[in-house]
Amino acid sequence: MSPSRGEIAGAVVITAETAADVATREALLDRAMGPKRRKKSSEKLRRGRRPSEGLAFVARDASGVVTGTVRLWDVVLGEGGPAALLLGPLAVDPAIKNAGIGSALMRHAVAEAARLGHAAILLVGDAPYYERFGFTSAKTGSLAMPGPYERHRLLALELTEGALSGVQGTLKAAGRKLKAQTLPLVA
């Protein structure tokens, strides 16, 4: 007999991602999302950047194994527009998909973003899944992603009422850049 959704979700702990989680997270993302994940428009906004401070999380099972991940990234809404967050990717180990872990990660990420004072979160995803967390396309009509994307999948959640009023333009990467890797010199 397999465990119920609540039993698995209740058996995970959501923690801040650490440097030791990177390889496991990347392998999980490859299994859950496939090789095309790096070609998405959202990835263009993440490439060369660090997640927003304090907003990268993993779900761990009782033995400490990473079973899910979610990260939020700093973006600017249009040229000189207000700051916001871009959520993604959200992924759960395919072997335990539909166990409530993704929902737990989403709720945690949204609550932490609000606690840290962020005004809005955007994402590209399936409305039927993300609507339960308050995401909608109602305020994204004048916004665009860099590169190809399906307009109806650009969703947003205001954490501060009116944060998305009148915003327009293409999302731009913001926030902390990754430090350049230094390679040893070969004589």
Contacts in CASP RR format, 6 or more apart in sequence:
PFRMAT RR
TARGET T0000
AUTHOR 0000-0000-0000
METHOD contacts of the structure
MODEL  1
MSPSRGEIAGAVVITAETAADVATREALLDRAMGPKRRKKSSEKLRRGRR
PSEGLAFVARDASGVVTGTVRLWDVVLGEGGPAALLLGPLAVDPAIKNAG
IGSALMRHAVAEAARLGHAAILLVGDAPYYERFGFTSAKTGSLAMPGPYE
RHRLLALELTEGALSGVQGTLKAAGRKLKAQTLPLVA
3 11 0 8 1.000
3 99 0 8 1.000
5 98 0 8 1.000
5 99 0 8 1.000
5 100 0 8 1.000
6 99 0 8 1.000
6 100 0 8 1.000
8 96 0 8 1.000
8 99 0 8 1.000
8 100 0 8 1.000
8 101 0 8 1.000
9 99 0 8 1.000
9 100 0 8 1.000
9 101 0 8 1.000
9 103 0 8 1.000
9 104 0 8 1.000
10 104 0 8 1.000
11 61 0 8 1.000
11 62 0 8 1.000
12 59 0 8 1.000
12 60 0 8 1.000
12 61 0 8 1.000
12 67 0 8 1.000
12 68 0 8 1.000
12 101 0 8 1.000
12 104 0 8 1.000
13 59 0 8 1.000
13 60 0 8 1.000
13 64 0 8 1.000
14 57 0 8 1.000
14 58 0 8 1.000
14 59 0 8 1.000
14 60 0 8 1.000
14 104 0 8 1.000
14 105 0 8 1.000
14 108 0 8 1.000
15 57 0 8 1.000
15 58 0 8 1.000
15 60 0 8 1.000
16 54 0 8 1.000
16 56 0 8 1.000
16 57 0 8 1.000
16 58 0 8 1.000
17 25 0 8 1.000
17 51 0 8 1.000
17 56 0 8 1.000
17 57 0 8 1.000
17 58 0 8 1.000
17 69 0 8 1.000
17 71 0 8 1.000
21 58 0 8 1.000
21 66 0 8 1.000
21 69 0 8 1.000
24 65 0 8 1.000
24 66 0 8 1.000
25 58 0 8 1.000
25 66 0 8 1.000
25 69 0 8 1.000
28 66 0 8 1.000
28 67 0 8 1.000
28 68 0 8 1.000
28 69 0 8 1.000
28 91 0 8 1.000
28 93 0 8 1.000
29 37 0 8 1.000
29 69 0 8 1.000
29 89 0 8 1.000
29 91 0 8 1.000
30 37 0 8 1.000
31 93 0 8 1.000
31 94 0 8 1.000
32 91 0 8 1.000
32 92 0 8 1.000
32 93 0 8 1.000
32 94 0 8 1.000
32 97 0 8 1.000
33 89 0 8 1.000
33 91 0 8 1.000
37 43 0 8 1.000
37 89 0 8 1.000
40 124 0 8 1.000
40 149 0 8 1.000
41 124 0 8 1.000
41 145 0 8 1.000
41 146 0 8 1.000
41 147 0 8 1.000
41 148 0 8 1.000
41 149 0 8 1.000
42 86 0 8 1.000
42 88 0 8 1.000
42 89 0 8 1.000
42 123 0 8 1.000
42 124 0 8 1.000
42 145 0 8 1.000
42 149 0 8 1.000
44 146 0 8 1.000
44 147 0 8 1.000
44 173 0 8 1.000
45 73 0 8 1.000
45 75 0 8 1.000
45 86 0 8 1.000
45 145 0 8 1.000
45 146 0 8 1.000
45 171 0 8 1.000
45 172 0 8 1.000
45 173 0 8 1.000
46 73 0 8 1.000
46 86 0 8 1.000
46 88 0 8 1.000
46 173 0 8 1.000
47 173 0 8 1.000
48 177 0 8 1.000
48 178 0 8 1.000
49 73 0 8 1.000
49 74 0 8 1.000
49 173 0 8 1.000
49 175 0 8 1.000
49 176 0 8 1.000
49 177 0 8 1.000
49 178 0 8 1.000
50 175 0 8 1.000
50 176 0 8 1.000
50 177 0 8 1.000
50 178 0 8 1.000
51 71 0 8 1.000
51 72 0 8 1.000
51 73 0 8 1.000
52 72 0 8 1.000
52 73 0 8 1.000
52 74 0 8 1.000
52 85 0 8 1.000
52 113 0 8 1.000
52 118 0 8 1.000
52 175 0 8 1.000
53 116 0 8 1.000
53 176 0 8 1.000
54 112 0 8 1.000
54 116 0 8 1.000
55 71 0 8 1.000
55 72 0 8 1.000
55 85 0 8 1.000
55 109 0 8 1.000
55 112 0 8 1.000
55 113 0 8 1.000
55 116 0 8 1.000
56 70 0 8 1.000
56 71 0 8 1.000
56 72 0 8 1.000
57 69 0 8 1.000
57 70 0 8 1.000
57 71 0 8 1.000
57 105 0 8 1.000
57 108 0 8 1.000
57 109 0 8 1.000
57 112 0 8 1.000
58 66 0 8 1.000
58 68 0 8 1.000
58 69 0 8 1.000
59 66 0 8 1.000
59 67 0 8 1.000
59 68 0 8 1.000
59 69 0 8 1.000
59 92 0 8 1.000
59 101 0 8 1.000
59 102 0 8 1.000
59 104 0 8 1.000
59 105 0 8 1.000
60 66 0 8 1.000
60 67 0 8 1.000
61 67 0 8 1.000
67 92 0 8 1.000
67 93 0 8 1.000
67 96 0 8 1.000
67 101 0 8 1.000
68 91 0 8 1.000
68 92 0 8 1.000
68 93 0 8 1.000
68 101 0 8 1.000
68 102 0 8 1.000
68 105 0 8 1.000
69 89 0 8 1.000
69 90 0 8 1.000
69 91 0 8 1.000
69 105 0 8 1.000
70 87 0 8 1.000
70 88 0 8 1.000
70 89 0 8 1.000
70 90 0 8 1.000
70 91 0 8 1.000
70 102 0 8 1.000
70 105 0 8 1.000
70 106 0 8 1.000
70 108 0 8 1.000
70 109 0 8 1.000
71 87 0 8 1.000
71 88 0 8 1.000
71 89 0 8 1.000
72 85 0 8 1.000
72 86 0 8 1.000
72 87 0 8 1.000
72 88 0 8 1.000
72 109 0 8 1.000
72 113 0 8 1.000
72 118 0 8 1.000
72 121 0 8 1.000
73 85 0 8 1.000
73 86 0 8 1.000
73 87 0 8 1.000
73 88 0 8 1.000
73 173 0 8 1.000
73 175 0 8 1.000
74 83 0 8 1.000
74 85 0 8 1.000
74 86 0 8 1.000
74 173 0 8 1.000
74 174 0 8 1.000
74 175 0 8 1.000
74 176 0 8 1.000
75 83 0 8 1.000
75 84 0 8 1.000
75 85 0 8 1.000
75 86 0 8 1.000
75 122 0 8 1.000
75 171 0 8 1.000
75 172 0 8 1.000
75 173 0 8 1.000
75 174 0 8 1.000
76 82 0 8 1.000
76 83 0 8 1.000
76 84 0 8 1.000
76 171 0 8 1.000
76 172 0 8 1.000
76 173 0 8 1.000
76 174 0 8 1.000
77 83 0 8 1.000
77 84 0 8 1.000
77 120 0 8 1.000
77 122 0 8 1.000
77 143 0 8 1.000
77 164 0 8 1.000
77 167 0 8 1.000
77 168 0 8 1.000
77 169 0 8 1.000
77 171 0 8 1.000
78 143 0 8 1.000
78 167 0 8 1.000
78 168 0 8 1.000
78 169 0 8 1.000
78 170 0 8 1.000
78 171 0 8 1.000
78 172 0 8 1.000
79 169 0 8 1.000
79 172 0 8 1.000
81 167 0 8 1.000
82 119 0 8 1.000
82 120 0 8 1.000
82 163 0 8 1.000
82 167 0 8 1.000
83 118 0 8 1.000
83 119 0 8 1.000
83 174 0 8 1.000
84 118 0 8 1.000
84 119 0 8 1.000
84 120 0 8 1.000
84 121 0 8 1.000
84 122 0 8 1.000
84 156 0 8 1.000
84 163 0 8 1.000
84 164 0 8 1.000
84 171 0 8 1.000
85 113 0 8 1.000
85 118 0 8 1.000
85 120 0 8 1.000
85 121 0 8 1.000
85 122 0 8 1.000
86 121 0 8 1.000
86 122 0 8 1.000
86 123 0 8 1.000
86 171 0 8 1.000
87 109 0 8 1.000
87 121 0 8 1.000
87 122 0 8 1.000
87 123 0 8 1.000
88 123 0 8 1.000
90 102 0 8 1.000
90 105 0 8 1.000
90 106 0 8 1.000
92 99 0 8 1.000
92 100 0 8 1.000
92 101 0 8 1.000
92 102 0 8 1.000
92 105 0 8 1.000
103 132 0 8 1.000
103 133 0 8 1.000
106 130 0 8 1.000
106 133 0 8 1.000
107 133 0 8 1.000
110 121 0 8 1.000
110 133 0 8 1.000
110 157 0 8 1.000
110 159 0 8 1.000
113 121 0 8 1.000
113 159 0 8 1.000
114 159 0 8 1.000
117 159 0 8 1.000
117 160 0 8 1.000
118 159 0 8 1.000
119 158 0 8 1.000
119 159 0 8 1.000
119 160 0 8 1.000
119 163 0 8 1.000
120 156 0 8 1.000
120 157 0 8 1.000
120 158 0 8 1.000
120 159 0 8 1.000
120 160 0 8 1.000
120 163 0 8 1.000
120 164 0 8 1.000
121 135 0 8 1.000
121 156 0 8 1.000
121 157 0 8 1.000
121 159 0 8 1.000
122 140 0 8 1.000
122 143 0 8 1.000
122 154 0 8 1.000
122 155 0 8 1.000
122 156 0 8 1.000
122 157 0 8 1.000
122 171 0 8 1.000
123 130 0 8 1.000
123 135 0 8 1.000
123 154 0 8 1.000
123 155 0 8 1.000
123 156 0 8 1.000
124 145 0 8 1.000
124 149 0 8 1.000
124 150 0 8 1.000
124 153 0 8 1.000
124 154 0 8 1.000
124 155 0 8 1.000
125 153 0 8 1.000
125 155 0 8 1.000
126 153 0 8 1.000
127 135 0 8 1.000
127 136 0 8 1.000
127 137 0 8 1.000
127 152 0 8 1.000
127 153 0 8 1.000
127 155 0 8 1.000
130 155 0 8 1.000
133 157 0 8 1.000
134 157 0 8 1.000
135 155 0 8 1.000
135 156 0 8 1.000
135 157 0 8 1.000
136 155 0 8 1.000
136 156 0 8 1.000
136 157 0 8 1.000
137 151 0 8 1.000
137 152 0 8 1.000
137 153 0 8 1.000
137 154 0 8 1.000
137 155 0 8 1.000
137 156 0 8 1.000
138 156 0 8 1.000
139 156 0 8 1.000
139 158 0 8 1.000
139 164 0 8 1.000
139 165 0 8 1.000
139 167 0 8 1.000
140 154 0 8 1.000
140 155 0 8 1.000
140 156 0 8 1.000
140 164 0 8 1.000
141 151 0 8 1.000
141 154 0 8 1.000
142 166 0 8 1.000
142 167 0 8 1.000
142 168 0 8 1.000
142 169 0 8 1.000
143 154 0 8 1.000
143 156 0 8 1.000
143 167 0 8 1.000
143 168 0 8 1.000
143 169 0 8 1.000
143 170 0 8 1.000
143 171 0 8 1.000
144 151 0 8 1.000
144 154 0 8 1.000
144 169 0 8 1.000
144 170 0 8 1.000
144 171 0 8 1.000
145 154 0 8 1.000
145 170 0 8 1.000
145 171 0 8 1.000
146 170 0 8 1.000
146 171 0 8 1.000
146 172 0 8 1.000
156 164 0 8 1.000
158 164 0 8 1.000
END
